[in-house]
Amino acid sequence: MAIDFPASPSTNDTFTAGSITYKWDGAKWIGLGVTPADRLIEGSNSLEINANNDLVWTGDSVLLGTATANTSDKLTIHDPGSAFVSIRSDVASDGNSQVLDFGVGTADRSSSNLTAVIAADIHSTSGGTLKADLVFQTNAGNNISDKMRLTSDGDLGIGEDSPADRLVVQKTNASGDVAVRIKNDTTTDGDATNPTSASLYLTTSTGDFNTFYIQARRNDNDTHFGYADPRDANHVPTMVLTNEKQVLIGTSSLIDTSVASNFQIASASGPRLCIARNDTDTDDGNLIGALDFYGNHTATAGGYELIGRMLCEADENHSDSSKASRLSFYTCTSGSDAAVEKMRLNAAGELLIGETNSPLDDSITGATACKIGMSFGNSIGNYIEMGGTNRTANGLNKLATMRHGYWGGAREVGSLGFLTSSSSGGAGRGSANFVIHTGTSGNGDGGVSGDTLSIERVRVDSGGALYVNTTSNSNWGQTSNSLNTDNSNTNDISGNMCFRSYSGALVIANDADAGYAGIYINKFDWSGSDDNRWISFYLNGALKDSITWNGSNVVYGTNSDYRIKTNIRDFTGGIDLVKQLPVRLYDYIETERGTDHVGFIAHELQEIIPEAVSGEKDGMRAEEDTGNEVMNIQNVEYGKVTPLLTAALKEAIAKIETLEARITALEG
């Protein structure tokens, strides 16, 4: 019960409330008949100043500034404006504290009685400036100790007495974890536009979002890293770690979902991946950067093994003005579990395959040449070079030169290039011929000879014609080796070939002194049931005739299968036609054919058996090269005369047999 004492009492005034009478001693109301004298008692409630001059309340709730209290509250402070509770020290000295204890029992402030403490620790009063930390202590098994401290500088330490940053979380946990958890306690997933998330924002300005954030999203279990406000509809995170163990940079979705790529980068200006060596003292052979590939498929030791590598190394001792480098590529061959270097692109632009040392002296073709080097067997220093200086020899502009290092030096053994003709706009424009050069046996040029290898083997001209060992497309008229590109070895007499693509003609010239036929056709692994055609002749896409093998002889025949014939009947009158055939004795104008030939004259035979003769009497045609009018020679197929001769012979035999029968009858 609250007691309302009279206002402005005089000394020795008395006032009765309930069963107790109080007297004003000039400073305070004293309950009369109460021991000790400095005591206020009403029912079970008492308020006294004890021998230690402490104010002690025993009873129910204490109400300050209000007559109403929550039944569970022991102290209620009320003020129509701001309400304050002050805990103060008389002297502001370093080490002094203002403490609020929480405990059990009525004993002292030992660890066995205190449960928690909130204290303001004064740690500096120099220069009249007061500084204090707010300390929170809890009891962990009769051990009351600091658990959290908010310093005078605004730094918060959890498990740390002297936090050096705004938030320091410290815990000693050997072989364990120390964690800070931000938890969005919900089972709602959200979606890509409005995801359920838990975020950590790091900001360096007065704005809300300008620096960095980490955001875990529930809808796809991905973690986003980025700058600016992730809640913006148009925001793209800087990096995403997906739930499928993928890293996405510059995009929040997979670039190609059909490829199981663990690392994908997107950028509006084209993404780049930079690898740098942070060293001011880089020597020849030092590693600049590497990309390694490992496999762990092993039945014995386990673990990862290097099976592929791409690396960049210094190709000289680096200086401020010169930093030559090379790229090397390593792979693991079958039967091996260790990657070795297979290809190198060095600072000179040389591509070395199976080779690590530069095989070419730049003085031959110039440092601007691209060289592809390789090694095989016991031969090293082999390469193909492209570009560079001194690339013209005997009119050939060389695109690529093949060199061999087996005999020492850098001998040229072949080259690819082109020959150009001048046209409007200057030399090098207009038509061009693609050419392959090689040397004869032992004729490879040495590396110091200036690339003079000049034996042309193959040419494809601007019209698509193909030439082998010749540059002439009229080699049907060749009478000597003058049209050959190689006559250097008299023991190996050469021929040539030209396919005139624009006229569809194949021309083969062969030196008769070589002792070889002009064309060889070989059907190998032949048996009686195999195809027996050597050459088939087509006209407008339809088969007309063939040259075949009948198992014992070559048949130069005309198609005569009954299945392609109709209106078949017997032929008569063979003797009459044979009697009309003018058989001649003649000489050829070309004397090398000999004299006294027996045969037909084409147009005379054509009048009797037209199908045995081609062309027409006195026919002319345009010559292939010049276009001049020349004779179109008629040809005779003597095989077409054979059926007529056979019919005449049969008729003659029949007459002979008839005559023989008549003679026999007369003689009988």
Residue pairs with C-beta under 8 A, 6 or more apart in sequence:
1 18
1 42
1 43
2 63
2 67
3 17
3 42
5 15
5 17
5 22
5 29
6 13
6 15
9 15
9 24
9 29
10 24
11 24
11 25
11 26
12 23
12 24
12 25
13 23
13 24
14 21
14 22
14 23
14 24
14 32
15 21
15 22
15 23
15 24
15 29
16 22
17 42
18 42
20 31
20 32
20 33
20 34
20 41
20 42
21 31
21 32
21 33
22 29
22 30
22 31
22 32
23 29
23 30
23 32
24 30
28 38
29 40
30 37
30 38
31 37
31 39
31 40
31 41
34 40
34 41
36 48
38 48
38 49
39 46
39 47
39 48
39 49
40 46
40 47
40 48
41 47
43 59
44 58
44 59
44 60
45 57
45 58
45 59
45 60
46 56
46 57
46 58
46 59
47 55
47 56
47 57
47 58
47 59
48 55
48 56
48 58
49 55
49 56
50 56
61 69
61 71
61 73
61 74
61 75
61 76
62 74
62 75
62 76
63 69
63 76
63 78
64 75
64 76
64 77
64 78
65 77
65 78
65 79
65 83
66 76
66 77
66 78
68 76
69 76
70 76
77 83
77 85
87 98
87 99
87 100
87 120
88 98
89 96
89 97
89 98
89 122
92 122
92 125
92 130
93 122
93 125
94 122
94 123
94 124
94 125
95 121
95 122
95 123
96 122
97 119
97 120
97 121
97 122
98 119
98 120
99 117
99 118
99 119
99 120
100 117
100 118
100 119
101 109
101 114
101 116
101 117
102 114
102 115
102 116
102 117
103 109
103 113
103 114
103 115
104 113
104 115
105 113
107 113
111 139
111 142
111 143
111 144
112 142
114 137
114 139
114 144
115 138
115 139
116 136
116 137
116 138
116 139
116 144
117 135
117 136
117 137
117 144
118 134
118 135
118 136
118 137
119 134
119 135
119 137
120 132
120 133
120 134
120 135
121 132
121 133
121 134
121 135
122 130
122 131
122 132
123 131
123 132
123 133
123 152
124 130
124 131
124 152
125 131
131 152
132 152
133 149
133 150
133 151
133 152
134 149
134 150
135 146
135 148
135 149
135 150
136 146
136 147
136 148
136 149
137 144
137 145
137 146
137 147
138 144
138 145
138 147
146 161
147 158
147 159
148 156
148 157
148 158
148 159
149 156
149 157
149 160
149 161
149 163
150 156
151 157
151 162
151 163
154 166
155 163
155 164
155 165
155 166
155 167
155 168
156 163
156 166
156 167
156 168
157 163
157 167
157 168
157 170
158 167
158 168
158 169
158 170
159 169
159 170
159 171
160 168
160 169
160 170
169 178
169 180
170 178
171 178
182 198
182 199
182 200
183 198
184 196
184 197
184 198
184 218
186 196
186 218
188 196
188 218
189 195
189 196
189 218
189 219
190 196
190 197
190 217
190 218
190 219
191 219
192 219
192 220
193 233
195 217
195 218
195 219
195 220
196 217
196 218
196 219
197 215
197 216
197 217
197 218
197 230
198 215
198 216
199 213
199 214
199 215
199 216
199 230
200 213
200 214
200 215
201 208
201 209
201 211
201 212
201 213
202 211
202 212
202 213
203 209
203 210
203 211
204 210
204 211
205 211
208 229
209 227
209 228
209 229
209 230
210 227
210 228
211 227
212 225
212 226
212 227
213 224
213 225
213 226
213 227
213 230
214 223
214 224
214 225
215 223
215 224
215 225
215 226
215 230
215 237
216 223
217 223
217 224
220 242
220 243
221 243
222 240
222 241
222 242
222 243
222 252
223 240
223 241
224 230
224 237
224 239
224 240
224 252
225 237
225 238
225 239
225 240
225 241
226 235
226 236
226 237
226 238
226 239
227 238
228 235
229 235
230 237
236 250
236 251
236 252
237 252
238 249
238 250
239 247
239 248
239 249
240 246
240 247
240 248
240 249
240 251
240 252
241 247
242 248
242 254
245 262
246 254
246 261
246 262
246 263
246 264
247 262
247 263
247 264
248 254
248 255
248 264
248 265
248 266
249 263
249 264
249 265
249 266
249 271
250 265
250 266
250 267
250 271
251 264
251 266
254 261
254 264
255 261
255 264
255 266
256 264
265 271
265 273
275 288
275 289
275 290
275 291
275 312
276 288
276 289
277 286
277 287
277 288
277 289
279 286
282 288
282 314
282 317
282 318
282 323
283 314
283 317
283 318
284 314
284 315
284 316
284 317
285 313
285 314
286 313
286 314
287 311
287 312
287 313
288 311
288 312
288 313
288 314
288 325
289 311
289 312
290 309
290 310
290 311
290 312
291 309
291 310
291 311
292 306
292 308
292 309
293 306
293 307
293 308
293 309
293 339
294 304
294 305
294 306
294 307
295 304
295 305
295 307
296 302
296 303
296 304
296 305
298 305
298 337
305 337
305 338
306 330
306 332
306 338
306 339
307 331
307 332
307 337
307 339
308 330
308 331
308 332
308 339
309 328
309 329
309 330
309 339
310 327
310 328
310 329
310 330
311 327
311 328
311 330
312 325
312 326
312 327
312 328
313 325
313 326
313 328
314 323
314 324
314 325
314 326
315 324
315 325
315 326
315 346
315 347
316 322
316 324
316 347
318 324
324 347
325 347
326 344
326 345
326 346
326 347
327 344
327 345
328 341
328 343
328 344
328 345
329 341
329 342
329 343
329 344
330 339
330 340
330 341
330 342
331 339
331 340
331 342
332 338
332 339
332 340
333 340
341 356
342 353
342 354
343 351
343 352
343 353
343 354
344 351
344 352
344 355
344 356
345 351
345 352
346 352
346 358
348 358
348 362
348 367
348 371
349 367
349 368
349 369
349 370
349 371
350 358
350 359
350 360
350 370
350 371
350 372
350 373
350 383
351 370
351 371
351 372
351 373
352 358
352 359
352 371
352 372
352 373
352 374
352 383
353 372
353 373
353 374
354 374
354 375
354 376
355 373
355 374
355 375
355 380
355 381
355 382
355 383
358 371
358 373
359 371
359 373
359 380
359 381
359 382
359 383
359 403
359 405
359 410
360 369
360 371
360 373
360 383
360 385
360 403
360 410
360 447
361 410
361 447
362 369
364 390
364 410
364 447
364 448
364 450
364 451
365 385
365 388
365 389
365 390
365 391
365 401
365 451
366 388
366 389
366 390
367 388
368 387
368 388
368 389
369 385
369 386
369 387
369 388
369 389
370 385
370 386
370 387
370 388
371 383
371 384
371 385
371 386
372 383
372 384
372 385
372 386
373 381
373 382
373 383
374 382
374 383
375 381
375 382
376 382
378 406
379 404
379 405
379 406
380 405
381 403
381 404
381 405
381 406
381 410
382 402
382 403
382 404
382 405
382 406
383 402
383 403
383 405
383 410
384 400
384 401
384 402
384 403
385 400
385 401
385 403
386 399
386 400
386 401
390 450
390 451
391 397
391 398
391 417
391 451
392 398
393 415
393 450
393 451
393 452
393 453
393 454
394 452
394 454
395 419
396 415
396 417
396 418
396 419
396 435
396 437
396 454
396 456
397 417
397 418
397 419
397 420
397 428
398 415
398 416
398 417
398 451
399 416
399 417
399 418
400 415
400 416
400 417
401 412
401 414
401 415
401 416
401 451
402 412
402 413
402 414
402 415
403 410
403 411
403 412
403 413
403 447
404 410
404 411
404 413
404 444
405 411
407 444
409 446
409 447
409 448
410 446
410 447
411 444
411 445
411 446
411 447
412 439
412 444
412 445
412 447
412 449
412 451
412 453
413 438
413 439
413 444
413 453
414 436
414 437
414 438
414 439
414 453
415 436
415 437
415 438
415 451
415 453
416 434
416 435
416 436
416 437
417 434
417 435
417 437
418 432
418 433
418 434
418 435
419 432
419 433
419 435
420 427
420 428
420 429
420 430
420 431
420 432
420 433
421 430
421 431
421 432
422 428
422 429
422 430
423 429
423 430
423 431
424 430
431 461
431 462
432 462
433 459
433 460
433 461
433 462
434 459
434 460
435 456
435 458
435 459
436 456
436 457
436 458
436 459
437 453
437 454
437 455
437 456
437 457
438 453
438 455
438 457
439 445
439 453
439 455
440 455
440 486
440 488
440 489
441 489
443 453
443 455
443 488
444 453
445 451
445 452
445 453
455 485
455 486
455 488
456 469
456 471
456 485
456 486
457 468
457 469
457 485
457 486
458 466
458 467
458 468
459 466
459 467
459 471
460 466
460 467
461 467
463 501
463 502
464 501
464 502
465 473
465 498
465 499
465 500
465 501
465 502
466 497
466 498
466 499
466 501
467 473
467 496
467 497
467 498
468 496
468 497
468 498
469 484
469 485
469 486
469 494
469 495
469 496
469 497
470 483
470 484
470 485
470 496
470 497
470 498
470 509
471 483
471 485
472 478
472 483
472 496
472 498
473 498
473 500
473 507
474 507
474 624
474 625
475 483
475 496
475 497
475 498
475 507
475 508
475 509
476 507
476 509
476 624
477 625
478 496
478 509
481 487
481 493
481 494
481 511
483 496
483 509
484 494
484 495
484 496
485 496
486 494
487 494
493 511
493 513
493 514
494 511
494 514
495 508
495 509
495 510
495 511
495 514
495 516
495 518
496 508
496 509
497 506
497 507
497 508
497 509
498 506
498 507
499 505
499 506
499 507
500 506
500 507
503 624
508 518
508 519
509 518
510 516
510 517
510 518
521 534
521 535
523 530
523 531
523 534
523 549
526 532
526 549
528 551
532 548
532 549
532 550
532 551
533 546
533 547
533 548
534 546
534 547
534 548
534 549
534 554
535 546
535 547
536 543
536 545
536 546
537 543
537 544
537 545
537 546
538 544
543 559
544 559
545 557
545 558
545 559
546 557
546 559
547 554
547 555
547 556
547 557
548 554
548 555
548 557
549 555
556 639
557 639
558 637
558 639
558 640
562 568
571 643
571 647
572 647
572 651
573 647
574 644
574 645
574 646
574 647
574 648
574 649
574 650
574 651
575 648
575 651
575 652
577 608
577 609
577 644
577 648
578 644
578 645
578 648
580 608
581 600
581 605
581 608
581 609
581 641
581 644
582 600
582 601
582 604
582 605
583 598
583 599
583 600
584 598
584 599
584 600
584 601
584 604
585 596
585 597
585 598
586 597
586 599
586 601
587 594
587 595
587 596
587 597
588 594
588 595
588 597
599 636
599 638
600 636
600 638
600 641
602 613
602 615
602 617
602 634
602 635
602 636
603 613
603 616
603 617
603 634
605 612
605 613
605 636
605 641
606 612
606 613
606 616
606 617
606 634
609 640
609 641
609 644
611 640
612 636
612 637
612 638
612 639
612 640
612 641
613 634
613 635
613 636
613 637
614 634
614 635
614 637
615 632
615 633
615 634
615 635
616 632
616 634
617 634
619 631
619 632
619 634
620 629
620 630
620 631
620 632
621 629
621 630
621 631
621 632
622 628
622 629
622 630
623 629
623 630
